[in-house]
Amino acid sequence: MSQNNDKTVSPEQQDQILFMMLVQQHQQIALMGLGEQENPTTGKKEKDLKAVKYAIDTLTMLEKFTSGNLSREMSGYLTETLKSLRLKYVDASKA
């Protein structure tokens, strides 16, 4: 049974939601690798800087390939997420 909703999501809004979810997934990978969040599989906070680098590299590639094709909000969201993760990665690498 499908539910009728008065609030329909446009294809553009759906794409923005999916884009944000993709960025958030990689952000979560990085935060787990930094030991800031529990790994849901192990239930432990573990450091894995290779996973952090992978997540940052993937988001950097996404930024490169979507350049000029994102709304200001989506571009800013990706840029700020990357900036934050890069700073955390540098700090963790020095520790």
PyMOL Python script that loads the backbone (N, CA, C, O; Angstrom):
from pymol import cmd

cmd.read_pdbstr("""\
ATOM      1  N   MET A   1       0.844  -1.166   0.000  1.00  0.00           N
ATOM      2  CA  MET A   1       0.000   0.000   0.000  1.00  0.00           C
ATOM      3  C   MET A   1       0.896   1.238   0.000  1.00  0.00           C
ATOM      4  O   MET A   1       1.791   1.365   0.836  1.00  0.00           O
ATOM      5  N   SER A   2       0.656   2.121  -0.915  1.00  0.00           N
ATOM      6  CA  SER A   2       1.451   3.338  -0.964  1.00  0.00           C
ATOM      7  C   SER A   2       0.737   4.439  -0.200  1.00  0.00           C
ATOM      8  O   SER A   2      -0.490   4.474  -0.108  1.00  0.00           O
ATOM      9  N   GLN A   3       1.527   5.314   0.332  1.00  0.00           N
ATOM     10  CA  GLN A   3       0.999   6.399   1.137  1.00  0.00           C
ATOM     11  C   GLN A   3       1.017   7.677   0.313  1.00  0.00           C
ATOM     12  O   GLN A   3       2.045   8.024  -0.268  1.00  0.00           O
ATOM     13  N   ASN A   4      -0.087   8.368   0.256  1.00  0.00           N
ATOM     14  CA  ASN A   4      -0.130   9.649  -0.445  1.00  0.00           C
ATOM     15  C   ASN A   4       0.438  10.718   0.459  1.00  0.00           C
ATOM     16  O   ASN A   4       0.016  10.876   1.604  1.00  0.00           O
ATOM     17  N   ASN A   5       1.385  11.436  -0.061  1.00  0.00           N
ATOM     18  CA  ASN A   5       2.009  12.521   0.686  1.00  0.00           C
ATOM     19  C   ASN A   5       1.763  13.816  -0.052  1.00  0.00           C
ATOM     20  O   ASN A   5       1.894  13.869  -1.275  1.00  0.00           O
ATOM     21  N   ASP A   6       1.410  14.856   0.669  1.00  0.00           N
ATOM     22  CA  ASP A   6       1.221  16.147   0.040  1.00  0.00           C
ATOM     23  C   ASP A   6       2.558  16.745  -0.387  1.00  0.00           C
ATOM     24  O   ASP A   6       2.617  17.581  -1.287  1.00  0.00           O
ATOM     25  N   LYS A   7       3.615  16.310   0.263  1.00  0.00           N
ATOM     26  CA  LYS A   7       4.943  16.844  -0.032  1.00  0.00           C
ATOM     27  C   LYS A   7       5.664  15.903  -0.992  1.00  0.00           C
ATOM     28  O   LYS A   7       6.223  14.887  -0.578  1.00  0.00           O
ATOM     29  N   THR A   8       5.645  16.245  -2.256  1.00  0.00           N
ATOM     30  CA  THR A   8       6.392  15.456  -3.226  1.00  0.00           C
ATOM     31  C   THR A   8       7.755  16.088  -3.422  1.00  0.00           C
ATOM     32  O   THR A   8       7.910  17.308  -3.381  1.00  0.00           O
ATOM     33  N   VAL A   9       8.727  15.238  -3.634  1.00  0.00           N
ATOM     34  CA  VAL A   9      10.101  15.678  -3.803  1.00  0.00           C
ATOM     35  C   VAL A   9      10.400  15.723  -5.296  1.00  0.00           C
ATOM     36  O   VAL A   9      10.160  14.754  -6.017  1.00  0.00           O
ATOM     37  N   SER A  10      10.917  16.840  -5.747  1.00  0.00           N
ATOM     38  CA  SER A  10      11.261  16.974  -7.162  1.00  0.00           C
ATOM     39  C   SER A  10      12.504  16.135  -7.448  1.00  0.00           C
ATOM     40  O   SER A  10      13.253  15.809  -6.527  1.00  0.00           O
ATOM     41  N   PRO A  11      12.727  15.786  -8.703  1.00  0.00           N
ATOM     42  CA  PRO A  11      13.946  15.042  -9.042  1.00  0.00           C
ATOM     43  C   PRO A  11      15.222  15.776  -8.620  1.00  0.00           C
ATOM     44  O   PRO A  11      16.195  15.142  -8.212  1.00  0.00           O
ATOM     45  N   GLU A  12      15.220  17.107  -8.717  1.00  0.00           N
ATOM     46  CA  GLU A  12      16.389  17.882  -8.298  1.00  0.00           C
ATOM     47  C   GLU A  12      16.604  17.775  -6.787  1.00  0.00           C
ATOM     48  O   GLU A  12      17.736  17.627  -6.324  1.00  0.00           O
ATOM     49  N   GLN A  13      15.517  17.851  -6.025  1.00  0.00           N
ATOM     50  CA  GLN A  13      15.620  17.712  -4.574  1.00  0.00           C
ATOM     51  C   GLN A  13      16.088  16.310  -4.202  1.00  0.00           C
ATOM     52  O   GLN A  13      16.890  16.143  -3.283  1.00  0.00           O
ATOM     53  N   GLN A  14      15.591  15.312  -4.907  1.00  0.00           N
ATOM     54  CA  GLN A  14      15.999  13.926  -4.664  1.00  0.00           C
ATOM     55  C   GLN A  14      17.500  13.769  -4.914  1.00  0.00           C
ATOM     56  O   GLN A  14      18.200  13.122  -4.135  1.00  0.00           O
ATOM     57  N   ASP A  15      17.983  14.358  -5.995  1.00  0.00           N
ATOM     58  CA  ASP A  15      19.415  14.303  -6.297  1.00  0.00           C
ATOM     59  C   ASP A  15      20.239  14.981  -5.203  1.00  0.00           C
ATOM     60  O   ASP A  15      21.300  14.482  -4.826  1.00  0.00           O
ATOM     61  N   GLN A  16      19.758  16.111  -4.694  1.00  0.00           N
ATOM     62  CA  GLN A  16      20.474  16.810  -3.629  1.00  0.00           C
ATOM     63  C   GLN A  16      20.516  15.975  -2.359  1.00  0.00           C
ATOM     64  O   GLN A  16      21.539  15.933  -1.676  1.00  0.00           O
ATOM     65  N   ILE A  17      19.427  15.318  -2.041  1.00  0.00           N
ATOM     66  CA  ILE A  17      19.377  14.457  -0.864  1.00  0.00           C
ATOM     67  C   ILE A  17      20.360  13.301  -1.022  1.00  0.00           C
ATOM     68  O   ILE A  17      21.106  12.982  -0.096  1.00  0.00           O
ATOM     69  N   LEU A  18      20.359  12.679  -2.189  1.00  0.00           N
ATOM     70  CA  LEU A  18      21.271  11.562  -2.441  1.00  0.00           C
ATOM     71  C   LEU A  18      22.728  12.010  -2.403  1.00  0.00           C
ATOM     72  O   LEU A  18      23.591  11.293  -1.896  1.00  0.00           O
ATOM     73  N   PHE A  19      22.997  13.187  -2.935  1.00  0.00           N
ATOM     74  CA  PHE A  19      24.362  13.723  -2.907  1.00  0.00           C
ATOM     75  C   PHE A  19      24.811  13.935  -1.463  1.00  0.00           C
ATOM     76  O   PHE A  19      25.917  13.547  -1.087  1.00  0.00           O
ATOM     77  N   MET A  20      23.957  14.547  -0.665  1.00  0.00           N
ATOM     78  CA  MET A  20      24.305  14.790   0.736  1.00  0.00           C
ATOM     79  C   MET A  20      24.516  13.472   1.485  1.00  0.00           C
ATOM     80  O   MET A  20      25.409  13.366   2.325  1.00  0.00           O
ATOM     81  N   MET A  21      23.701  12.486   1.180  1.00  0.00           N
ATOM     82  CA  MET A  21      23.860  11.181   1.822  1.00  0.00           C
ATOM     83  C   MET A  21      25.198  10.540   1.442  1.00  0.00           C
ATOM     84  O   MET A  21      25.855   9.923   2.280  1.00  0.00           O
ATOM     85  N   LEU A  22      25.589  10.687   0.197  1.00  0.00           N
ATOM     86  CA  LEU A  22      26.867  10.140  -0.254  1.00  0.00           C
ATOM     87  C   LEU A  22      28.027  10.817   0.471  1.00  0.00           C
ATOM     88  O   LEU A  22      28.958  10.148   0.922  1.00  0.00           O
ATOM     89  N   VAL A  23      27.971  12.129   0.581  1.00  0.00           N
ATOM     90  CA  VAL A  23      29.015  12.862   1.298  1.00  0.00           C
ATOM     91  C   VAL A  23      29.021  12.429   2.764  1.00  0.00           C
ATOM     92  O   VAL A  23      30.085  12.204   3.341  1.00  0.00           O
ATOM     93  N   GLN A  24      27.851  12.313   3.359  1.00  0.00           N
ATOM     94  CA  GLN A  24      27.757  11.915   4.769  1.00  0.00           C
ATOM     95  C   GLN A  24      28.286  10.505   5.000  1.00  0.00           C
ATOM     96  O   GLN A  24      28.899  10.241   6.034  1.00  0.00           O
ATOM     97  N   GLN A  25      28.058   9.601   4.059  1.00  0.00           N
ATOM     98  CA  GLN A  25      28.585   8.240   4.202  1.00  0.00           C
ATOM     99  C   GLN A  25      30.105   8.254   4.287  1.00  0.00           C
ATOM    100  O   GLN A  25      30.691   7.575   5.130  1.00  0.00           O
ATOM    101  N   HIS A  26      30.733   9.020   3.423  1.00  0.00           N
ATOM    102  CA  HIS A  26      32.191   9.090   3.440  1.00  0.00           C
ATOM    103  C   HIS A  26      32.696   9.860   4.658  1.00  0.00           C
ATOM    104  O   HIS A  26      33.773   9.572   5.179  1.00  0.00           O
ATOM    105  N   GLN A  27      31.926  10.824   5.100  1.00  0.00           N
ATOM    106  CA  GLN A  27      32.275  11.535   6.325  1.00  0.00           C
ATOM    107  C   GLN A  27      32.243  10.559   7.506  1.00  0.00           C
ATOM    108  O   GLN A  27      33.124  10.603   8.365  1.00  0.00           O
ATOM    109  N   GLN A  28      31.250   9.694   7.557  1.00  0.00           N
ATOM    110  CA  GLN A  28      31.145   8.707   8.628  1.00  0.00           C
ATOM    111  C   GLN A  28      32.317   7.728   8.588  1.00  0.00           C
ATOM    112  O   GLN A  28      32.856   7.367   9.634  1.00  0.00           O
ATOM    113  N   ILE A  29      32.711   7.300   7.401  1.00  0.00           N
ATOM    114  CA  ILE A  29      33.876   6.420   7.257  1.00  0.00           C
ATOM    115  C   ILE A  29      35.101   7.101   7.847  1.00  0.00           C
ATOM    116  O   ILE A  29      35.866   6.487   8.591  1.00  0.00           O
ATOM    117  N   ALA A  30      35.280   8.367   7.513  1.00  0.00           N
ATOM    118  CA  ALA A  30      36.436   9.115   8.004  1.00  0.00           C
ATOM    119  C   ALA A  30      36.382   9.274   9.525  1.00  0.00           C
ATOM    120  O   ALA A  30      37.390   9.078  10.203  1.00  0.00           O
ATOM    121  N   LEU A  31      35.232   9.621  10.053  1.00  0.00           N
ATOM    122  CA  LEU A  31      35.114   9.822  11.498  1.00  0.00           C
ATOM    123  C   LEU A  31      35.343   8.518  12.265  1.00  0.00           C
ATOM    124  O   LEU A  31      35.911   8.529  13.357  1.00  0.00           O
ATOM    125  N   MET A  32      34.904   7.403  11.696  1.00  0.00           N
ATOM    126  CA  MET A  32      35.209   6.114  12.322  1.00  0.00           C
ATOM    127  C   MET A  32      36.712   5.847  12.268  1.00  0.00           C
ATOM    128  O   MET A  32      37.298   5.385  13.247  1.00  0.00           O
ATOM    129  N   GLY A  33      37.331   6.136  11.133  1.00  0.00           N
ATOM    130  CA  GLY A  33      38.765   5.932  10.979  1.00  0.00           C
ATOM    131  C   GLY A  33      39.593   6.827  11.878  1.00  0.00           C
ATOM    132  O   GLY A  33      40.720   6.484  12.237  1.00  0.00           O
ATOM    133  N   LEU A  34      39.044   7.961  12.238  1.00  0.00           N
ATOM    134  CA  LEU A  34      39.721   8.866  13.163  1.00  0.00           C
ATOM    135  C   LEU A  34      39.513   8.444  14.613  1.00  0.00           C
ATOM    136  O   LEU A  34      40.122   9.005  15.524  1.00  0.00           O
ATOM    137  N   GLY A  35      38.658   7.460  14.821  1.00  0.00           N
ATOM    138  CA  GLY A  35      38.361   7.010  16.174  1.00  0.00           C
ATOM    139  C   GLY A  35      37.389   7.906  16.906  1.00  0.00           C
ATOM    140  O   GLY A  35      37.277   7.831  18.130  1.00  0.00           O
ATOM    141  N   GLU A  36      36.683   8.758  16.174  1.00  0.00           N
ATOM    142  CA  GLU A  36      35.719   9.677  16.796  1.00  0.00           C
ATOM    143  C   GLU A  36      34.337   9.043  16.948  1.00  0.00           C
ATOM    144  O   GLU A  36      33.527   9.485  17.763  1.00  0.00           O
ATOM    145  N   GLN A  37      34.078   8.004  16.155  1.00  0.00           N
ATOM    146  CA  GLN A  37      32.799   7.314  16.230  1.00  0.00           C
ATOM    147  C   GLN A  37      33.058   5.819  16.288  1.00  0.00           C
ATOM    148  O   GLN A  37      34.066   5.327  15.780  1.00  0.00           O
ATOM    149  N   GLU A  38      32.133   5.108  16.914  1.00  0.00           N
ATOM    150  CA  GLU A  38      32.257   3.665  17.001  1.00  0.00           C
ATOM    151  C   GLU A  38      32.074   3.019  15.641  1.00  0.00           C
ATOM    152  O   GLU A  38      31.267   3.458  14.822  1.00  0.00           O
ATOM    153  N   ASN A  39      32.836   1.976  15.426  1.00  0.00           N
ATOM    154  CA  ASN A  39      32.637   1.126  14.265  1.00  0.00           C
ATOM    155  C   ASN A  39      31.406   0.272  14.570  1.00  0.00           C
ATOM    156  O   ASN A  39      31.414  -0.460  15.560  1.00  0.00           O
ATOM    157  N   PRO A  40      30.351   0.337  13.759  1.00  0.00           N
ATOM    158  CA  PRO A  40      29.132  -0.418  14.082  1.00  0.00           C
ATOM    159  C   PRO A  40      29.346  -1.930  14.061  1.00  0.00           C
ATOM    160  O   PRO A  40      28.588  -2.669  14.688  1.00  0.00           O
ATOM    161  N   THR A  41      30.353  -2.386  13.359  1.00  0.00           N
ATOM    162  CA  THR A  41      30.625  -3.822  13.292  1.00  0.00           C
ATOM    163  C   THR A  41      31.258  -4.326  14.578  1.00  0.00           C
ATOM    164  O   THR A  41      30.892  -5.386  15.085  1.00  0.00           O
ATOM    165  N   THR A  42      32.212  -3.561  15.104  1.00  0.00           N
ATOM    166  CA  THR A  42      32.940  -4.003  16.292  1.00  0.00           C
ATOM    167  C   THR A  42      32.421  -3.375  17.578  1.00  0.00           C
ATOM    168  O   THR A  42      32.651  -3.901  18.668  1.00  0.00           O
ATOM    169  N   GLY A  43      31.722  -2.251  17.452  1.00  0.00           N
ATOM    170  CA  GLY A  43      31.253  -1.536  18.626  1.00  0.00           C
ATOM    171  C   GLY A  43      32.362  -0.788  19.346  1.00  0.00           C
ATOM    172  O   GLY A  43      32.179  -0.333  20.475  1.00  0.00           O
ATOM    173  N   LYS A  44      33.519  -0.659  18.690  1.00  0.00           N
ATOM    174  CA  LYS A  44      34.672  -0.002  19.296  1.00  0.00           C
ATOM    175  C   LYS A  44      35.082   1.211  18.470  1.00  0.00           C
ATOM    176  O   LYS A  44      34.799   1.302  17.276  1.00  0.00           O
ATOM    177  N   LYS A  45      35.766   2.153  19.153  1.00  0.00           N
ATOM    178  CA  LYS A  45      36.369   3.283  18.462  1.00  0.00           C
ATOM    179  C   LYS A  45      37.792   2.871  18.090  1.00  0.00           C
ATOM    180  O   LYS A  45      38.622   2.607  18.959  1.00  0.00           O
ATOM    181  N   GLU A  46      38.053   2.820  16.809  1.00  0.00           N
ATOM    182  CA  GLU A  46      39.347   2.357  16.315  1.00  0.00           C
ATOM    183  C   GLU A  46      39.901   3.349  15.313  1.00  0.00           C
ATOM    184  O   GLU A  46      39.149   3.938  14.536  1.00  0.00           O
ATOM    185  N   LYS A  47      41.207   3.538  15.326  1.00  0.00           N
ATOM    186  CA  LYS A  47      41.829   4.425  14.348  1.00  0.00           C
ATOM    187  C   LYS A  47      42.267   3.614  13.136  1.00  0.00           C
ATOM    188  O   LYS A  47      42.833   2.528  13.258  1.00  0.00           O
ATOM    189  N   ASP A  48      41.987   4.176  11.966  1.00  0.00           N
ATOM    190  CA  ASP A  48      42.383   3.575  10.698  1.00  0.00           C
ATOM    191  C   ASP A  48      42.593   4.720   9.715  1.00  0.00           C
ATOM    192  O   ASP A  48      41.678   5.106   8.988  1.00  0.00           O
ATOM    193  N   LEU A  49      43.817   5.259   9.703  1.00  0.00           N
ATOM    194  CA  LEU A  49      44.093   6.434   8.871  1.00  0.00           C
ATOM    195  C   LEU A  49      44.013   6.130   7.382  1.00  0.00           C
ATOM    196  O   LEU A  49      43.793   7.039   6.582  1.00  0.00           O
ATOM    197  N   LYS A  50      44.185   4.880   6.997  1.00  0.00           N
ATOM    198  CA  LYS A  50      44.009   4.521   5.582  1.00  0.00           C
ATOM    199  C   LYS A  50      42.550   4.715   5.160  1.00  0.00           C
ATOM    200  O   LYS A  50      42.276   5.175   4.051  1.00  0.00           O
ATOM    201  N   ALA A  51      41.631   4.368   6.036  1.00  0.00           N
ATOM    202  CA  ALA A  51      40.203   4.553   5.739  1.00  0.00           C
ATOM    203  C   ALA A  51      39.868   6.039   5.647  1.00  0.00           C
ATOM    204  O   ALA A  51      39.060   6.455   4.817  1.00  0.00           O
ATOM    205  N   VAL A  52      40.496   6.827   6.505  1.00  0.00           N
ATOM    206  CA  VAL A  52      40.273   8.279   6.476  1.00  0.00           C
ATOM    207  C   VAL A  52      40.762   8.844   5.154  1.00  0.00           C
ATOM    208  O   VAL A  52      40.062   9.623   4.506  1.00  0.00           O
ATOM    209  N   LYS A  53      41.966   8.450   4.756  1.00  0.00           N
ATOM    210  CA  LYS A  53      42.534   8.927   3.488  1.00  0.00           C
ATOM    211  C   LYS A  53      41.658   8.508   2.318  1.00  0.00           C
ATOM    212  O   LYS A  53      41.427   9.302   1.406  1.00  0.00           O
ATOM    213  N   TYR A  54      41.167   7.273   2.330  1.00  0.00           N
ATOM    214  CA  TYR A  54      40.275   6.786   1.275  1.00  0.00           C
ATOM    215  C   TYR A  54      39.030   7.672   1.180  1.00  0.00           C
ATOM    216  O   TYR A  54      38.632   8.075   0.087  1.00  0.00           O
ATOM    217  N   ALA A  55      38.425   7.969   2.318  1.00  0.00           N
ATOM    218  CA  ALA A  55      37.202   8.780   2.324  1.00  0.00           C
ATOM    219  C   ALA A  55      37.479  10.184   1.802  1.00  0.00           C
ATOM    220  O   ALA A  55      36.706  10.721   1.009  1.00  0.00           O
ATOM    221  N   ILE A  56      38.585  10.778   2.250  1.00  0.00           N
ATOM    222  CA  ILE A  56      38.946  12.123   1.788  1.00  0.00           C
ATOM    223  C   ILE A  56      39.263  12.111   0.301  1.00  0.00           C
ATOM    224  O   ILE A  56      38.819  12.996  -0.430  1.00  0.00           O
ATOM    225  N   ASP A  57      40.023  11.127  -0.157  1.00  0.00           N
ATOM    226  CA  ASP A  57      40.352  11.031  -1.583  1.00  0.00           C
ATOM    227  C   ASP A  57      39.102  10.855  -2.439  1.00  0.00           C
ATOM    228  O   ASP A  57      39.000  11.424  -3.526  1.00  0.00           O
ATOM    229  N   THR A  58      38.159  10.068  -1.946  1.00  0.00           N
ATOM    230  CA  THR A  58      36.915   9.852  -2.689  1.00  0.00           C
ATOM    231  C   THR A  58      36.106  11.142  -2.781  1.00  0.00           C
ATOM    232  O   THR A  58      35.584  11.475  -3.845  1.00  0.00           O
ATOM    233  N   LEU A  59      36.002  11.864  -1.676  1.00  0.00           N
ATOM    234  CA  LEU A  59      35.271  13.137  -1.697  1.00  0.00           C
ATOM    235  C   LEU A  59      35.988  14.179  -2.545  1.00  0.00           C
ATOM    236  O   LEU A  59      35.342  15.007  -3.187  1.00  0.00           O
ATOM    237  N   THR A  60      37.321  14.146  -2.552  1.00  0.00           N
ATOM    238  CA  THR A  60      38.087  15.065  -3.395  1.00  0.00           C
ATOM    239  C   THR A  60      37.815  14.779  -4.870  1.00  0.00           C
ATOM    240  O   THR A  60      37.639  15.702  -5.664  1.00  0.00           O
ATOM    241  N   MET A  61      37.783  13.509  -5.227  1.00  0.00           N
ATOM    242  CA  MET A  61      37.456  13.121  -6.605  1.00  0.00           C
ATOM    243  C   MET A  61      36.042  13.579  -6.960  1.00  0.00           C
ATOM    244  O   MET A  61      35.803  14.081  -8.058  1.00  0.00           O
ATOM    245  N   LEU A  62      35.121  13.406  -6.039  1.00  0.00           N
ATOM    246  CA  LEU A  62      33.740  13.831  -6.271  1.00  0.00           C
ATOM    247  C   LEU A  62      33.676  15.339  -6.485  1.00  0.00           C
ATOM    248  O   LEU A  62      32.955  15.822  -7.358  1.00  0.00           O
ATOM    249  N   GLU A  63      34.437  16.077  -5.682  1.00  0.00           N
ATOM    250  CA  GLU A  63      34.490  17.533  -5.828  1.00  0.00           C
ATOM    251  C   GLU A  63      35.036  17.911  -7.210  1.00  0.00           C
ATOM    252  O   GLU A  63      34.514  18.808  -7.870  1.00  0.00           O
ATOM    253  N   LYS A  64      36.067  17.230  -7.623  1.00  0.00           N
ATOM    254  CA  LYS A  64      36.687  17.508  -8.924  1.00  0.00           C
ATOM    255  C   LYS A  64      35.708  17.246 -10.074  1.00  0.00           C
ATOM    256  O   LYS A  64      35.573  18.067 -10.982  1.00  0.00           O
ATOM    257  N   PHE A  65      35.033  16.104 -10.027  1.00  0.00           N
ATOM    258  CA  PHE A  65      34.165  15.727 -11.137  1.00  0.00           C
ATOM    259  C   PHE A  65      32.814  16.427 -11.141  1.00  0.00           C
ATOM    260  O   PHE A  65      32.112  16.411 -12.152  1.00  0.00           O
ATOM    261  N   THR A  66      32.444  17.039 -10.029  1.00  0.00           N
ATOM    262  CA  THR A  66      31.167  17.763  -9.995  1.00  0.00           C
ATOM    263  C   THR A  66      31.362  19.275 -10.059  1.00  0.00           C
ATOM    264  O   THR A  66      30.394  20.032  -9.992  1.00  0.00           O
ATOM    265  N   SER A  67      32.602  19.710 -10.186  1.00  0.00           N
ATOM    266  CA  SER A  67      32.894  21.140 -10.213  1.00  0.00           C
ATOM    267  C   SER A  67      32.080  21.848 -11.290  1.00  0.00           C
ATOM    268  O   SER A  67      32.090  21.458 -12.458  1.00  0.00           O
ATOM    269  N   GLY A  68      31.379  22.891 -10.873  1.00  0.00           N
ATOM    270  CA  GLY A  68      30.555  23.667 -11.804  1.00  0.00           C
ATOM    271  C   GLY A  68      29.171  23.090 -12.024  1.00  0.00           C
ATOM    272  O   GLY A  68      28.357  23.693 -12.723  1.00  0.00           O
ATOM    273  N   ASN A  69      28.884  21.924 -11.437  1.00  0.00           N
ATOM    274  CA  ASN A  69      27.593  21.273 -11.645  1.00  0.00           C
ATOM    275  C   ASN A  69      26.748  21.176 -10.384  1.00  0.00           C
ATOM    276  O   ASN A  69      25.668  20.585 -10.394  1.00  0.00           O
ATOM    277  N   LEU A  70      27.246  21.759  -9.298  1.00  0.00           N
ATOM    278  CA  LEU A  70      26.517  21.702  -8.035  1.00  0.00           C
ATOM    279  C   LEU A  70      25.941  23.064  -7.689  1.00  0.00           C
ATOM    280  O   LEU A  70      26.462  24.103  -8.094  1.00  0.00           O
ATOM    281  N   SER A  71      24.860  23.033  -6.935  1.00  0.00           N
ATOM    282  CA  SER A  71      24.321  24.296  -6.421  1.00  0.00           C
ATOM    283  C   SER A  71      25.339  24.866  -5.433  1.00  0.00           C
ATOM    284  O   SER A  71      26.233  24.156  -4.972  1.00  0.00           O
ATOM    285  N   ARG A  72      25.201  26.120  -5.122  1.00  0.00           N
ATOM    286  CA  ARG A  72      26.096  26.773  -4.161  1.00  0.00           C
ATOM    287  C   ARG A  72      26.060  26.039  -2.819  1.00  0.00           C
ATOM    288  O   ARG A  72      27.095  25.845  -2.182  1.00  0.00           O
ATOM    289  N   GLU A  73      24.860  25.633  -2.397  1.00  0.00           N
ATOM    290  CA  GLU A  73      24.712  24.946  -1.117  1.00  0.00           C
ATOM    291  C   GLU A  73      25.420  23.601  -1.121  1.00  0.00           C
ATOM    292  O   GLU A  73      26.127  23.271  -0.169  1.00  0.00           O
ATOM    293  N   MET A  74      25.240  22.824  -2.178  1.00  0.00           N
ATOM    294  CA  MET A  74      25.860  21.492  -2.249  1.00  0.00           C
ATOM    295  C   MET A  74      27.378  21.606  -2.358  1.00  0.00           C
ATOM    296  O   MET A  74      28.111  20.837  -1.736  1.00  0.00           O
ATOM    297  N   SER A  75      27.843  22.565  -3.147  1.00  0.00           N
ATOM    298  CA  SER A  75      29.280  22.783  -3.287  1.00  0.00           C
ATOM    299  C   SER A  75      29.888  23.204  -1.952  1.00  0.00           C
ATOM    300  O   SER A  75      30.948  22.712  -1.563  1.00  0.00           O
ATOM    301  N   GLY A  76      29.220  24.107  -1.261  1.00  0.00           N
ATOM    302  CA  GLY A  76      29.690  24.560   0.046  1.00  0.00           C
ATOM    303  C   GLY A  76      29.702  23.442   1.070  1.00  0.00           C
ATOM    304  O   GLY A  76      30.624  23.343   1.879  1.00  0.00           O
ATOM    305  N   TYR A  77      28.689  22.610   1.036  1.00  0.00           N
ATOM    306  CA  TYR A  77      28.600  21.475   1.960  1.00  0.00           C
ATOM    307  C   TYR A  77      29.783  20.528   1.753  1.00  0.00           C
ATOM    308  O   TYR A  77      30.419  20.099   2.716  1.00  0.00           O
ATOM    309  N   LEU A  78      30.068  20.210   0.507  1.00  0.00           N
ATOM    310  CA  LEU A  78      31.180  19.319   0.192  1.00  0.00           C
ATOM    311  C   LEU A  78      32.508  19.954   0.581  1.00  0.00           C
ATOM    312  O   LEU A  78      33.363  19.295   1.173  1.00  0.00           O
ATOM    313  N   THR A  79      32.684  21.221   0.253  1.00  0.00           N
ATOM    314  CA  THR A  79      33.925  21.925   0.567  1.00  0.00           C
ATOM    315  C   THR A  79      34.172  21.975   2.075  1.00  0.00           C
ATOM    316  O   THR A  79      35.284  21.707   2.531  1.00  0.00           O
ATOM    317  N   GLU A  80      33.154  22.313   2.839  1.00  0.00           N
ATOM    318  CA  GLU A  80      33.302  22.401   4.297  1.00  0.00           C
ATOM    319  C   GLU A  80      33.558  21.030   4.922  1.00  0.00           C
ATOM    320  O   GLU A  80      34.351  20.908   5.856  1.00  0.00           O
ATOM    321  N   THR A  81      32.896  20.016   4.414  1.00  0.00           N
ATOM    322  CA  THR A  81      33.125  18.657   4.912  1.00  0.00           C
ATOM    323  C   THR A  81      34.568  18.244   4.667  1.00  0.00           C
ATOM    324  O   THR A  81      35.229  17.706   5.554  1.00  0.00           O
ATOM    325  N   LEU A  82      35.049  18.499   3.454  1.00  0.00           N
ATOM    326  CA  LEU A  82      36.436  18.158   3.122  1.00  0.00           C
ATOM    327  C   LEU A  82      37.423  18.937   3.976  1.00  0.00           C
ATOM    328  O   LEU A  82      38.402  18.373   4.467  1.00  0.00           O
ATOM    329  N   LYS A  83      37.174  20.221   4.156  1.00  0.00           N
ATOM    330  CA  LYS A  83      38.080  21.049   4.958  1.00  0.00           C
ATOM    331  C   LYS A  83      38.188  20.492   6.380  1.00  0.00           C
ATOM    332  O   LYS A  83      39.288  20.357   6.917  1.00  0.00           O
ATOM    333  N   SER A  84      37.073  20.180   6.968  1.00  0.00           N
ATOM    334  CA  SER A  84      37.044  19.653   8.325  1.00  0.00           C
ATOM    335  C   SER A  84      37.769  18.304   8.418  1.00  0.00           C
ATOM    336  O   SER A  84      38.557  18.081   9.337  1.00  0.00           O
ATOM    337  N   LEU A  85      37.500  17.420   7.475  1.00  0.00           N
ATOM    338  CA  LEU A  85      38.132  16.099   7.502  1.00  0.00           C
ATOM    339  C   LEU A  85      39.633  16.188   7.269  1.00  0.00           C
ATOM    340  O   LEU A  85      40.404  15.455   7.888  1.00  0.00           O
ATOM    341  N   ARG A  86      40.049  17.079   6.380  1.00  0.00           N
ATOM    342  CA  ARG A  86      41.488  17.237   6.120  1.00  0.00           C
ATOM    343  C   ARG A  86      42.220  17.734   7.360  1.00  0.00           C
ATOM    344  O   ARG A  86      43.305  17.245   7.673  1.00  0.00           O
ATOM    345  N   LEU A  87      41.645  18.689   8.061  1.00  0.00           N
ATOM    346  CA  LEU A  87      42.267  19.204   9.285  1.00  0.00           C
ATOM    347  C   LEU A  87      42.368  18.094  10.340  1.00  0.00           C
ATOM    348  O   LEU A  87      43.404  17.941  10.988  1.00  0.00           O
ATOM    349  N   LYS A  88      41.311  17.339  10.504  1.00  0.00           N
ATOM    350  CA  LYS A  88      41.324  16.250  11.473  1.00  0.00           C
ATOM    351  C   LYS A  88      42.352  15.180  11.086  1.00  0.00           C
ATOM    352  O   LYS A  88      43.031  14.619  11.946  1.00  0.00           O
ATOM    353  N   TYR A  89      42.453  14.912   9.798  1.00  0.00           N
ATOM    354  CA  TYR A  89      43.408  13.900   9.320  1.00  0.00           C
ATOM    355  C   TYR A  89      44.837  14.346   9.600  1.00  0.00           C
ATOM    356  O   TYR A  89      45.658  13.545  10.049  1.00  0.00           O
ATOM    357  N   VAL A  90      45.144  15.614   9.341  1.00  0.00           N
ATOM    358  CA  VAL A  90      46.494  16.136   9.610  1.00  0.00           C
ATOM    359  C   VAL A  90      46.808  16.018  11.098  1.00  0.00           C
ATOM    360  O   VAL A  90      47.893  15.575  11.473  1.00  0.00           O
ATOM    361  N   ASP A  91      45.861  16.412  11.940  1.00  0.00           N
ATOM    362  CA  ASP A  91      46.077  16.316  13.387  1.00  0.00           C
ATOM    363  C   ASP A  91      46.299  14.860  13.815  1.00  0.00           C
ATOM    364  O   ASP A  91      47.182  14.577  14.624  1.00  0.00           O
ATOM    365  N   ALA A  92      45.504  13.951  13.275  1.00  0.00           N
ATOM    366  CA  ALA A  92      45.640  12.537  13.646  1.00  0.00           C
ATOM    367  C   ALA A  92      46.941  11.952  13.138  1.00  0.00           C
ATOM    368  O   ALA A  92      47.527  11.084  13.785  1.00  0.00           O
ATOM    369  N   SER A  93      47.400  12.419  11.984  1.00  0.00           N
ATOM    370  CA  SER A  93      48.654  11.916  11.408  1.00  0.00           C
ATOM    371  C   SER A  93      49.849  12.343  12.250  1.00  0.00           C
ATOM    372  O   SER A  93      50.839  11.618  12.339  1.00  0.00           O
ATOM    373  N   LYS A  94      49.759  13.515  12.866  1.00  0.00           N
ATOM    374  CA  LYS A  94      50.858  14.032  13.691  1.00  0.00           C
ATOM    375  C   LYS A  94      50.909  13.338  15.056  1.00  0.00           C
ATOM    376  O   LYS A  94      51.970  13.263  15.676  1.00  0.00           O
ATOM    377  N   ALA A  95      49.778  12.840  15.516  1.00  0.00           N
ATOM    378  CA  ALA A  95      49.696  12.247  16.861  1.00  0.00           C
ATOM    379  C   ALA A  95      50.396  10.901  16.935  1.00  0.00           C
ATOM    380  O   ALA A  95      50.418  10.274  17.994  1.00  0.00           O
TER     381      ALA A  95
END
""", "prot")
cmd.dss("prot")
cmd.show_as("cartoon", "prot")
cmd.util.cbc("prot")
cmd.orient("prot")
